[in-house]
Amino acid sequence: MTDYTKEELAAFLETIPYKALAKELARRNSERRKVKSGGRPKVLRPCPKCHKQLGARELARHKC
């Protein structure tokens, strides 16, 4: 791999469209996230009748 000076690297980066760099940065940042599904993690709560652990939406739809 070739070592570039700061000036050479800056000149090279100016030739790359910003949109391409933004997409690549977004892709790399998304890989760093710990929660792949996005959003908040589920908070499990027990059903008052059957004591099954469910998330808020599941608990609202749950009928036992």
C-alpha positions as CSV (number, residue, x, y, z in Angstrom):
1,M,0.0,0.0,0.0
2,T,1.3,3.5,-0.8
3,D,1.7,6.1,1.8
4,Y,0.1,9.4,0.8
5,T,0.8,12.8,2.1
6,K,-2.1,14.8,3.6
7,E,-2.2,17.0,0.5
8,E,-2.4,14.0,-1.9
9,L,-5.0,12.4,0.2
10,A,-7.1,15.6,0.3
11,A,-6.9,16.0,-3.4
12,F,-7.9,12.4,-4.0
13,L,-10.9,12.7,-1.6
14,E,-12.1,15.8,-3.4
15,T,-12.6,13.6,-6.6
16,I,-15.0,11.3,-4.8
17,P,-18.6,12.4,-4.8
18,Y,-20.0,13.3,-1.4
19,K,-23.0,11.1,-1.9
20,A,-20.8,8.0,-2.3
21,L,-18.9,8.8,0.8
22,A,-22.1,9.4,2.8
23,K,-23.5,6.1,1.8
24,E,-20.3,4.3,2.8
25,L,-20.2,6.1,6.2
26,A,-23.8,5.1,6.8
27,R,-23.1,1.5,5.9
28,R,-20.1,1.3,8.2
29,N,-21.9,3.0,11.1
30,S,-24.8,0.6,10.8
31,E,-22.4,-2.3,11.1
32,R,-21.1,-0.9,14.4
33,R,-24.5,-0.8,16.1
34,K,-25.0,-3.4,18.7
35,V,-28.8,-3.8,18.2
36,K,-29.2,-4.9,14.6
37,S,-33.0,-4.7,14.5
38,G,-32.9,-1.0,15.4
39,G,-35.1,0.8,17.9
40,R,-35.4,0.1,21.6
41,P,-34.9,-3.3,23.2
42,K,-38.0,-5.1,24.3
43,V,-39.0,-4.7,28.0
44,L,-40.6,-8.0,28.9
45,R,-43.5,-8.0,31.3
46,P,-45.5,-10.9,32.7
47,C,-49.1,-11.5,31.7
48,P,-51.3,-11.0,34.7
49,K,-53.1,-14.3,34.1
50,C,-50.6,-16.8,32.6
51,H,-47.4,-15.1,33.7
52,K,-45.9,-15.5,30.2
53,Q,-43.1,-12.8,29.5
54,L,-44.3,-10.6,26.6
55,G,-43.3,-7.2,25.1
56,A,-45.8,-4.3,25.3
57,R,-47.4,-4.8,21.9
58,E,-47.6,-8.6,22.4
59,L,-49.1,-8.1,25.8
60,A,-51.8,-5.8,24.3
61,R,-52.7,-8.4,21.7
62,H,-52.4,-11.4,24.1
63,K,-55.5,-13.2,25.1
64,C,-55.4,-16.1,27.5
